[in-house]
Amino acid sequence: MRTFVRVTLTVLAFVVAALALPLTLGGVTLSASFENRYTPRTDGLSPQPVHRAHDPAKPTAVVVVGNEGAVVSDTLAPYEVLATTGAFNVYTVAPEARPVTLTGGLDLVPDLSFAGLDRLLGSAAPDVVVVPALPDLGEPSTRPVTDWLKQQSAKGTLLMSVCNGSGVLASAGLLDGRHATAHWFRIGGFDDEFPAVDWIRGTRYVDDGNILTTAGILSGIDGALRVTERLAGPEAARKAADAVGWAHYSPGASKPMVQNTFEAADAVVGFNTAFRWDKQNLGVLLTTGIRELELAAVFDTYGESLAVTTLAVGLDGAPIQSRHGLTFAPRDTPGAVADDLDRLIVPGADAAARRAADQYAGLAPVYLHGEAGFPFDAVLEDLVRLTDTATTRWTARTLEYPTEHLTLSGSAWPWTVTLRPIGLAVLGLLAAFGVRGLVRRFSPAGAGRRPPAAESR
């Protein structure tokens, strides 16, 4: 029995030794990977948004972001769709009038605070409120947003959530007894967390009267087109789909889709987040006039891959205005951080046409949107060259974006990254064997044992 216990403890000790280094070092990198998605700026810069004329004859649509930020495509994709129609006054709003960080480190200056929106609309409520996924879902910091959403709902506002923004609505009690959907990654957890909601799978959006919820990330485009159909008419929605390059528009109804689930290849995200220690740092150049979807494509695609990092930079470091009037604040200039950048990414068709970053030839600027197409296509095709096929397909599934029309060919798997935890485990085992040998050599039992030759004399 003692022998069995001793052997069991020895085996457990070696198992712990093999796991200690991979878990410790991987855990540190894993935590940093997720924290970096919303790293707040620390310079105290608080620029003012550009004022835009308000047309009281048009319905008003607002995209709400929390003080802790929001998912970048959840925010910018519906914004561009609604703004492209010309049928709405479209604003971004937040509890407070200060910059908020979207995923990937893109700092948005909201058009209005909640109080500012009240001053603009008086006693009226916005006609549409779009709710993206917030990073602090379920935390006390979301309370200003959920309280405000309940007030707007009570006034009859049409609420539209994108991705896990449905969790924000559910946490406010606004989805109880309703049909709703969410991102495939979280919908199972929402089943347990919000059992009063009838969660629907296999659809890009669920239209339930005064609340419309969408599935993951780019399904927000479908939701915004449905809102456009309802408030501005089918022809306006069709023109908006063409204008933003969305080839998956399904007039009048949600297009069915295969419900994503976890696959074996999804393990790639664990290796990328925990053991890709040499992630490339990409500078992303913000230029005036850029489309909101062009920005979203870069920050969300690279960000959702969890395999590279992004830093927003500007030609002179000053805030820029997007095509439809949003204000973004870069964190530095390319020249100031050149030594920290592996590549300079230049999104935007306009920036490519005027070669906006040629002054930084030493950084070999990559003009992603030099050719026509939906903005996410070029970024996914660049990501597969930077990383591998498994990482890129994971990212597309996270975005809920069909890729059958793309050429995503490259290395099948991040083999070098995968070997790192194995190497750490071997190193831990070697260390354990070394410690065991030292313990045996210098323990009282080992030290007191005479060599066999001496004992025979």
MOBEL-V221693 format. One record per pair of residues at least 24 apart in sequence whose C-alpha atoms are under 10 Angstrom apart, sorted by sequence separation. I is the first residue (numbers start at 1). J is the second residue. D is the distance in whole Angstrom. If there is no record, write none. Layout:
i: <I/I>
j: <J/J>
d: <D/D>
This chain:
i: <93/128/129/145/146/148/150/163/166/170/173/175/181/182/222/225/226/313/335/338/339/346/349/377/384/385/386/387/388/389/390/69/92/127/128/143/146/147/149/170/180/181/221/225/226/335/338/376/377/381/383/384/385/386/387/388/389/61/62/68/76/91/125/126/142/146/164/167/170/180/181/222/225/226/281/282/283/284/285/286/287/288/311/334/349/377/380/381/382/384/385/387/388/60/61/62/63/64/65/66/67/75/125/126/137/145/146/167/170/179/180/221/222/225/226/279/280/281/282/283/284/285/286/287/288/295/335/348/380/381/383/384/387/388/40/58/59/60/61/62/63/64/65/66/67/74/124/125/127/128/129/130/131/132/133/137/143/146/178/179/180/187/218/221/222/226/279/280/281/282/283/284/285/286/287/294/335/347/377/378/380/381/384/39/40/58/59/60/61/62/63/64/65/66/67/72/73/74/125/126/127/128/129/130/131/132/133/134/135/138/142/143/179/187/219/222/278/279/280/281/282/283/284/285/286/292/293/311/334/377/381/38/39/57/58/59/60/61/62/63/64/65/66/67/69/70/71/72/73/114/125/126/127/128/129/130/131/132/133/134/135/137/138/142/178/179/185/186/276/277/278/279/280/281/282/283/284/285/290/291/292/293/311/377/38/57/58/59/60/61/62/63/64/65/67/68/69/70/71/72/103/114/124/125/126/127/128/129/130/131/132/133/134/137/178/180/181/182/183/184/185/222/223/276/277/282/283/286/287/288/289/290/291/292/310/313/347/377/38/55/56/57/58/62/67/68/69/70/71/72/102/103/123/125/126/127/128/129/130/131/132/133/134/136/137/138/179/180/181/182/183/184/222/273/274/275/276/285/286/287/288/289/290/291/292/309/313/347/38/55/56/67/68/69/70/71/72/102/124/125/126/131/132/133/134/138/175/178/179/180/181/182/183/222/272/273/274/286/287/288/289/290/291/292/310/311/312/313/37/54/55/66/67/68/69/72/114/131/132/133/134/137/138/179/180/181/182/183/272/273/286/287/288/289/290/291/292/310/311/345/54/65/66/72/130/131/132/133/180/181/182/219/269/271/272/273/286/287/288/289/290/291/310/53/54/65/66/69/72/90/93/131/132/175/183/269/270/271/272/286/287/289/290/52/65/69/89/92/131/174/182/268/269/288/289/52/69/70/89/90/91/92/131/175/268/269/288/52/69/88/90/268/288/88/214/288/163/287/315/163/169/286/315/65/162/286/287/314/161/169/215/286/315/65/160/166/285/315/64/160/166/167/207/284/63/95/160/166/206/207/244/285/286/298/49/63/64/65/95/96/165/166/205/206/244/285/298/299/48/49/62/64/95/133/164/165/166/204/205/244/283/284/285/298/47/48/49/62/64/94/95/133/159/160/161/162/163/164/165/203/204/205/244/283/284/297/298/46/47/48/79/94/158/159/160/161/162/163/164/165/203/204/205/283/295/296/297/46/47/78/158/159/160/161/162/163/164/165/202/203/204/294/295/45/46/78/95/157/158/159/160/161/162/163/164/202/203/204/294/295/44/45/46/78/156/157/158/159/160/161/162/163/202/203/204/283/293/294/44/62/75/162/163/201/202/203/204/283/293/294/74/75/76/162/163/201/202/203/291/292/74/75/153/162/163/201/202/283/284/290/291/41/74/75/153/162/201/202/282/283/290/291/40/41/49/50/52/73/74/161/162/201/281/282/283/284/285/286/287/289/290/291/40/41/49/50/51/72/73/74/160/162/280/281/282/283/284/285/286/287/288/289/290/40/47/48/49/50/51/60/70/71/72/162/280/281/282/283/284/285/286/287/289/290/38/39/40/47/48/49/70/71/72/161/162/280/281/282/283/284/285/286/288/289/38/39/46/47/48/49/69/70/71/160/161/279/280/281/282/283/284/285/287/288/37/38/39/41/48/56/61/62/69/70/71/160/287/37/38/39/40/41/56/60/61/62/63/64/65/66/69/70/286/37/38/39/40/41/54/60/61/62/63/64/65/66/68/69/70/285/36/37/38/39/40/54/59/60/61/62/63/64/65/66/67/68/69/160/36/37/38/39/59/60/61/62/63/64/65/66/67/68/159/34/36/37/38/58/59/60/61/62/63/65/66/67/158/287/64/66/286/287/298/66/285/285/68/67/68/294/66/67/184/185/294/301/305/308/66/183/184/185/300/301/307/65/66/67/183/184/185/297/298/302/66/67/184/297/298/301/302/305/308/66/218/296/297/300/301/307/308/65/66/283/285/294/295/296/297/298/299/302/307/64/284/293/294/295/297/298/301/302/307/78/128/129/130/131/132/283/284/285/293/294/297/298/301/305/128/130/133/217/292/293/297/64/78/133/291/302/307/64/77/132/294/298/305/306/307/305/74/75/304/305/74/132/304/305/307/73/74/131/305/306/73/74/130/302/304/305/71/74/301/304/305/71/303/304/71/130/302/304/305/71/130/301/304/305/70/300/301/304/61/38/61/62/63/301/37/61/63/300/301/128/300/297/128/127/280/280/279/272/272/268/271/269/268/269/267/268/266/267/268/265/266/269/247/265/268/269/245/246/247/266/267/245/246/265/266/244/245/246/265/266/244/245/243/244/263/266/262/262/261/260/260/276/78/81/82/278/74/77/78/81/85/88/260/276/277/77/78/79/80/81/87/259/275/276/74/75/77/78/79/81/82/272/275/276/73/74/77/78/81/82/85/88/257/271/274/275/277/73/74/76/77/78/80/81/87/88/271/274/275/276/72/73/74/75/76/77/78/79/82/87/257/268/272/275/71/73/74/78/81/82/86/87/268/271/272/274/275/73/74/77/78/81/85/268/271/274/73/265/270/271/78/87/268/271/82/85/86/268/271/85/84/85/84/85/248/82/85/86/248/82/84/85/81/84/85/83/84/81/82/85/218/81/84/80/81/84/81/80/81/80/81/61/77/59/59/58/106/218/106/217/218/219/220/216/217/218/219/216/217/218/219/216/217/218/215/216/217/218/215/216/106/106/104/103/106/102/104/105/106/104/103/104/204/102/103/104/102/104/105/103/104/103/104/103/104/104/105/106/104/105/106/107/104/105/106/103/104/105/106/104/109/80/81/108/80/81/107/185/79/80/184/185/77/78/79/111/184/76/77/78/111/183/76/77/110/111/183/184/75/76/77/109/110/183/75/76/77/108/109/110/73/76/77/108/109/72/73/76/77/107/108/109/72/73/75/76/107/108/73/74/106/107/108/72/73/106/107/72/73/106/107/71/72/73/105/106/72/73/74/105/72/73/101/71/72/73/99/100/101/71/99/100/99/72/91/90/91/92/90/91/92/90/163/163/30/33/34/84/30/33/83/84/30/32/33/83/30/31/32/80/83/29/30/31/33/80/26/29/30/33/80/26/28/29/30/79/26/27/28/29/30/33/80/26/27/28/29/30/79/26/27/29/25/26/24/25/26/76/23/26/22/25/22/37/37/37/36/37/34/37/33/34/36/49/50/47/48/49/50/34/37/47/49/52/33/36/37/46/52/33/36/51/52/33/50/51/30/33/49/50/49/50/49/48/49/47/48/47/47/46/45/45/41/43/41/42/41/74/73/26/26/25/22/23/22/25/21/22/21/22/23/19/21/22/23/18/19/21/22/18/20/21/22/18/19/20/21/22/18/19/21/22/17/18/19/21/17/18/20/21/16/17/18/19/20/15/17/18/19/14/17/18/16/17/18/15/16/17/18/14/15/17/18/14/17/13/14/16/17/14/15/14/13/14/14/10>
j: <117/152/153/169/170/172/174/187/190/194/197/199/205/206/246/249/250/337/359/362/363/370/373/401/408/409/410/411/412/413/414/94/117/152/153/168/171/172/174/195/205/206/246/250/251/360/363/401/402/406/408/409/410/411/412/413/414/87/88/94/102/117/151/152/168/172/190/193/196/206/207/248/251/252/307/308/309/310/311/312/313/314/337/360/375/403/406/407/408/410/411/413/414/87/88/89/90/91/92/93/94/102/152/153/164/172/173/194/197/206/207/248/249/252/253/306/307/308/309/310/311/312/313/314/315/322/362/375/407/408/410/411/414/415/68/86/87/88/89/90/91/92/93/94/95/102/152/153/155/156/157/158/159/160/161/165/171/174/206/207/208/215/246/249/250/254/307/308/309/310/311/312/313/314/315/322/363/375/405/406/408/409/412/68/69/87/88/89/90/91/92/93/94/95/96/101/102/103/154/155/156/157/158/159/160/161/162/163/164/167/171/172/208/216/248/251/307/308/309/310/311/312/313/314/315/321/322/340/363/406/410/68/69/87/88/89/90/91/92/93/94/95/96/97/99/100/101/102/103/144/155/156/157/158/159/160/161/162/163/164/165/167/168/172/208/209/215/216/306/307/308/309/310/311/312/313/314/315/320/321/322/323/341/407/69/88/89/90/91/92/93/94/95/96/98/99/100/101/102/103/134/145/155/156/157/158/159/160/161/162/163/164/165/168/209/211/212/213/214/215/216/253/254/307/308/313/314/317/318/319/320/321/322/323/341/344/378/408/70/87/88/89/90/94/99/100/101/102/103/104/134/135/155/157/158/159/160/161/162/163/164/165/166/168/169/170/211/212/213/214/215/216/254/305/306/307/308/317/318/319/320/321/322/323/324/341/345/379/71/88/89/100/101/102/103/104/105/135/157/158/159/164/165/166/167/171/208/211/212/213/214/215/216/255/305/306/307/319/320/321/322/323/324/325/343/344/345/346/71/88/89/100/101/102/103/106/148/165/166/167/168/171/172/213/214/215/216/217/306/307/320/321/322/323/324/325/326/344/345/379/89/100/101/107/165/166/167/168/215/216/217/254/304/306/307/308/321/322/323/324/325/326/345/89/90/101/102/105/108/126/129/167/168/211/219/305/306/307/308/322/323/325/326/89/102/106/126/129/168/211/219/305/306/325/326/90/107/108/127/128/129/130/169/213/306/307/326/91/108/127/129/307/327/128/254/328/204/328/356/205/211/328/357/108/205/329/330/357/205/213/259/330/359/110/205/211/330/360/110/206/212/213/253/330/110/142/207/213/253/254/291/332/333/345/97/111/112/113/143/144/213/214/253/254/292/333/346/347/97/98/111/113/144/182/213/214/215/253/254/293/332/333/334/347/97/98/99/112/114/144/145/183/209/210/211/212/213/214/215/253/254/255/294/333/334/347/348/97/98/99/130/145/209/210/211/212/213/214/215/216/254/255/256/334/346/347/348/98/99/130/210/211/212/213/214/215/216/217/254/255/256/346/347/98/99/131/148/210/211/212/213/214/215/216/217/255/256/257/347/348/98/99/100/132/210/211/212/213/214/215/216/217/256/257/258/337/347/348/99/117/130/217/218/256/257/258/259/338/348/349/130/131/132/218/219/257/258/259/347/348/131/132/210/219/220/258/259/340/341/347/348/99/132/133/211/220/259/260/340/341/348/349/99/100/108/109/111/132/133/220/221/260/340/341/342/343/344/345/346/348/349/350/100/101/109/110/111/132/133/134/220/222/340/341/342/343/344/345/346/347/348/349/350/101/108/109/110/111/112/121/131/132/133/223/341/342/343/344/345/346/347/348/350/351/100/101/102/109/110/111/132/133/134/223/224/342/343/344/345/346/347/348/350/351/101/102/109/110/111/112/132/133/134/223/224/342/343/344/345/346/347/348/350/351/101/102/103/105/112/120/125/126/133/134/135/224/351/102/103/104/105/106/121/125/126/127/128/129/130/131/134/135/351/103/104/105/106/107/120/126/127/128/129/130/131/132/134/135/136/351/103/104/105/106/107/121/126/127/128/129/130/131/132/133/134/135/136/227/104/105/106/107/127/128/129/130/131/132/133/134/135/136/227/103/105/106/107/127/128/129/130/131/132/134/135/136/227/356/134/136/356/357/368/137/356/357/141/141/142/368/141/142/259/260/369/376/380/383/142/259/260/261/376/377/383/142/143/144/260/261/262/374/375/379/144/145/262/375/376/379/380/383/386/145/297/375/376/379/380/386/387/145/146/363/365/374/375/376/377/378/379/382/387/145/365/374/375/376/378/379/382/383/388/160/210/211/212/213/214/365/366/367/375/376/379/380/383/387/211/213/216/300/375/376/380/148/162/217/375/386/391/149/162/217/379/383/390/391/392/391/161/162/391/392/162/220/392/393/395/162/163/220/394/395/163/164/220/392/394/395/162/165/392/395/396/163/395/396/164/223/395/397/398/165/224/395/398/399/165/395/396/399/157/135/158/159/160/398/135/159/161/398/399/227/399/399/231/231/386/387/387/387/391/388/391/390/390/391/390/391/390/391/392/390/391/394/373/391/394/395/372/373/374/393/394/373/374/393/394/373/374/375/394/395/374/375/374/375/394/397/394/397/397/397/398/414/217/220/221/417/214/217/218/221/225/228/400/416/417/218/219/220/221/222/228/400/416/417/216/217/219/220/221/223/224/414/417/418/216/217/220/221/224/225/228/231/400/414/417/418/420/217/218/220/221/222/224/225/231/232/415/418/419/420/217/218/219/220/221/222/223/224/227/232/402/413/417/420/217/219/220/224/227/228/232/233/414/417/418/420/421/220/221/224/225/228/232/415/418/421/221/413/418/419/227/236/417/420/232/235/236/418/421/236/236/237/237/238/401/236/239/240/402/237/239/240/237/240/241/240/241/239/240/243/376/240/243/240/241/244/243/243/244/244/246/227/244/231/232/232/284/396/286/397/398/399/400/397/398/399/400/398/399/400/401/399/400/401/399/400/401/402/400/401/295/296/296/296/299/296/298/299/300/299/299/300/400/299/300/301/300/302/303/302/303/303/304/304/306/308/309/310/309/310/311/312/310/311/312/310/311/312/313/312/319/291/292/319/292/293/319/397/292/293/397/398/291/292/293/325/398/291/292/293/326/398/292/293/326/327/399/400/292/293/294/326/327/400/293/294/295/326/327/328/292/295/296/327/328/292/293/296/297/327/328/329/293/294/296/297/328/329/295/296/328/329/330/295/296/329/330/296/297/330/331/296/297/298/330/331/298/299/300/331/299/300/328/299/300/301/327/328/329/300/328/329/329/303/324/324/325/326/325/326/327/326/399/400/269/272/273/323/270/273/323/324/271/273/274/324/272/273/274/322/325/272/273/274/276/323/270/273/274/277/324/271/273/274/275/324/272/273/274/275/276/279/326/273/274/275/276/277/326/274/275/277/274/275/274/275/276/326/274/277/274/277/275/299/300/303/303/304/303/306/303/304/306/319/320/318/319/320/321/306/309/319/321/324/306/309/310/319/325/307/310/325/326/308/325/326/306/309/325/326/326/327/327/327/328/327/328/328/329/329/329/331/329/331/330/331/331/399/399/420/421/421/420/421/421/424/421/422/422/423/424/421/423/424/425/421/422/424/425/422/424/425/426/423/424/425/426/427/424/425/427/428/424/425/426/428/425/426/428/429/425/426/427/428/429/425/427/428/429/425/428/429/428/429/430/428/429/430/431/428/429/431/432/429/432/429/430/432/433/431/432/432/432/433/436/436>
d: <8/9/9/10/9/10/7/10/9/7/9/10/7/9/9/8/9/9/10/9/9/10/10/10/6/8/9/8/6/6/8/9/10/9/10/10/8/7/9/10/8/6/8/9/8/8/7/9/10/7/9/7/6/10/9/6/9/10/10/10/10/9/9/8/8/5/9/9/9/6/10/8/8/7/10/7/9/7/9/7/9/9/10/8/9/8/8/7/9/6/8/8/6/9/6/8/8/9/7/9/7/8/6/10/9/9/9/8/8/7/8/9/7/9/8/9/8/6/6/6/6/6/6/7/10/9/10/8/9/6/10/8/7/10/8/9/7/5/6/6/6/6/6/6/7/10/10/9/9/9/7/9/7/9/8/9/10/9/10/8/8/9/10/9/8/8/6/5/5/5/5/5/5/5/8/10/9/9/9/9/8/8/9/10/9/6/5/5/5/5/5/5/5/7/7/9/9/10/10/9/8/6/6/6/6/6/7/10/10/8/10/9/6/10/10/9/9/5/6/6/6/6/6/5/8/10/10/10/8/7/10/8/10/10/5/6/6/7/5/6/6/8/9/9/9/8/9/5/9/9/7/9/5/5/5/5/4/5/6/8/10/7/8/10/7/10/10/9/9/9/9/7/9/7/9/6/8/7/9/10/6/10/9/9/7/9/6/9/8/9/6/9/9/10/8/10/5/7/6/5/10/9/8/8/6/6/6/6/6/6/7/5/7/6/10/9/9/7/8/7/8/9/9/7/10/10/9/9/10/9/8/8/6/7/9/9/10/10/8/10/10/9/10/10/8/6/5/5/5/8/9/9/10/7/8/9/7/8/7/9/7/4/10/9/10/10/9/7/6/6/5/7/8/9/10/10/9/10/10/9/5/6/5/5/8/10/10/9/9/8/8/6/7/5/7/9/9/9/10/10/10/9/5/8/9/7/10/9/9/6/6/4/4/9/8/6/10/9/6/5/5/5/7/9/10/9/10/10/9/10/7/8/8/9/8/8/8/5/8/8/8/8/10/9/8/6/6/7/6/7/7/8/6/4/9/10/8/10/10/10/6/8/9/10/9/8/10/7/9/9/9/10/9/10/5/10/9/8/7/8/10/10/9/9/9/9/10/10/9/10/10/10/8/8/9/7/9/9/9/9/10/8/10/9/9/10/9/10/8/9/10/10/7/10/10/10/9/10/10/9/10/9/8/10/10/8/10/9/9/9/10/10/9/10/10/9/10/10/9/10/9/8/8/10/9/8/10/10/9/9/10/7/10/8/10/10/8/10/9/10/9/10/9/9/9/10/9/6/9/9/9/10/10/8/9/10/10/10/10/10/8/8/9/7/10/8/9/10/9/10/10/9/6/10/9/9/9/10/6/8/10/10/8/7/10/8/10/9/9/9/7/10/9/8/8/9/8/8/9/10/6/8/10/9/9/9/10/9/8/9/9/8/8/6/6/6/6/6/8/10/6/6/9/7/10/10/10/6/8/8/5/5/5/5/5/5/7/10/10/6/7/10/7/9/6/10/9/7/6/6/6/6/7/4/8/9/5/7/6/8/10/8/10/9/7/9/8/8/8/9/7/5/6/6/10/9/10/6/9/9/8/6/8/9/5/8/10/9/9/8/9/8/9/8/7/9/6/8/9/9/8/6/8/7/7/9/5/9/10/8/7/9/5/8/9/5/6/8/9/6/5/9/9/9/9/9/9/8/7/8/9/9/7/6/8/9/7/9/8/9/8/9/8/8/6/10/8/8/10/9/9/10/10/5/6/6/6/6/8/8/10/10/7/6/10/7/7/8/10/9/9/6/9/8/8/5/5/5/5/5/8/8/7/8/9/7/9/7/9/6/6/6/10/8/9/6/7/6/6/6/7/9/9/9/6/9/8/10/8/8/10/6/7/7/10/9/8/9/7/8/7/9/9/9/9/6/9/8/10/10/10/7/9/5/8/8/7/8/5/8/7/10/9/8/6/8/8/7/9/10/6/6/9/5/6/6/9/8/8/5/6/6/6/6/7/9/7/7/9/9/9/5/6/9/8/10/7/5/4/5/5/6/7/9/9/7/9/8/7/6/9/10/6/7/6/6/6/7/9/7/10/7/10/10/8/9/9/10/8/9/8/9/8/7/9/9/9/8/10/8/10/10/9/10/9/8/8/8/8/9/8/8/7/8/8/7/10/9/7/10/6/7/9/10/9/10/9/9/9/7/8/9/8/8/8/9/9/6/7/7/8/8/9/6/10/9/5/10/7/9/9/8/10/10/9/9/9/8/8/9/10/9/7/8/10/9/5/10/9/6/10/7/10/10/9/10/9/9/10/9/10/10/7/7/7/9/8/9/10/10/10/9/10/8/9/10/9/9/9/10/8/9/10/9/9/10/10/9/10/6/9/8/10/7/6/9/9/9/10/9/7/10/7/9/10/9/9/9/9/5/9/8/9/6/9/9/9/9/9/10/8/10/9/9/9/7/7/10/9/9/8/8/10/8/9/10/9/9/10/10/10/10/8/8/8/10/9/9/9/10/10/10/8/10/10/9/7/7/9/6/8/9/10/6/8/8/10/9/8/9/9/9/8/9/9/7/7/9/6/9/5/10/8/10/7/8/10/9/9/10/10/10/9/7/9/9/10/9/9/9/10/9/9/7/10/9/8/9/8/7/9/10/9/9/8/10/10/6/9/9/9/6/9/10/7/8/6/9/10/5/7/6/6/8/8/9/10/8/9/8/10/6/7/9/6/9/9/7/9/9/10/10/9/9/9/7/9/9/10/10/8/8/9/7/10/8/7/7/8/10/6/5/10/7/10/10/8/7/9/10/7/8/9/8/8/9/8/10/6/9/9/9/10/10/10/8/9/9/10/10/9/8/9/6/9/7/10/10/10/10/7/9/9/9/9/6/9/6/9/9/9/10/8/9/10/6/7/9/7/8/8/10/7/8/10/10/9/8/9/10/9/10/9/10/9/8/10/9/8/6/7/7/5/6/8/6/7/6/10/6/9/10/8/9/9/9/9/9/7/9/9/8/10/5/7/7/9/9/7/9/9/8/9/10/5/7/9/9/10/10/9/9/7/7/8/8/6/6/6/10/7/7/9/9/9/8/9/10/6/9/10/10/8/7/9/8/10/9/9/9/8/9/7/9/7/8/6/6/8/8/9/9/9/6/9/7/7/8/10/9/10/8/5/9/9/8/7/6/6/10/7/6/9/9/5/7/9/10/9/10/6/7/9/9/7/6/9/9/5/8/7/6/7/7/8/9/9/10/9/9/10/8/9/9/7/6/10/10/6/9/9/10/10/8/8/10/8/10/10/9/9/8/10/8/10/10/9/10/10/9/8/10/8/6/10/8/9/8/8/7/8/8/9/10/9/9/5/8/10/9/9/6/4/10/7/9/10/5/8/9/10/9/7/7/9/10/10/8/6/10/8/10/10/4/9/7/8/6/10/8/9/9/9/9/9/10/8/10/10/7/9/9/10/9/10/10/10/9/10/9/9/10/8/8/8/7/9/10/7/8/9/10/8/9/9/8/10/9/7/10/10/9/8/7/7/7/6/8/9/9/10/9/8/9/8/9/10/9/10/9/7/10/9/10/8/9/8/8/5/9/8/8/10/9/9/9/10/6/9/9/9/6/6/9/9/7/10/10/8/8/10/10/7/6/8/9/10/4/9/6/7/6/7/10/9/9/8/7/10/9/9/5/9/10/5/5/9/6/9/9/9/9/9/8/8/8/8/6/6/10/9/9/9/10/10/7/8/8/10/10>
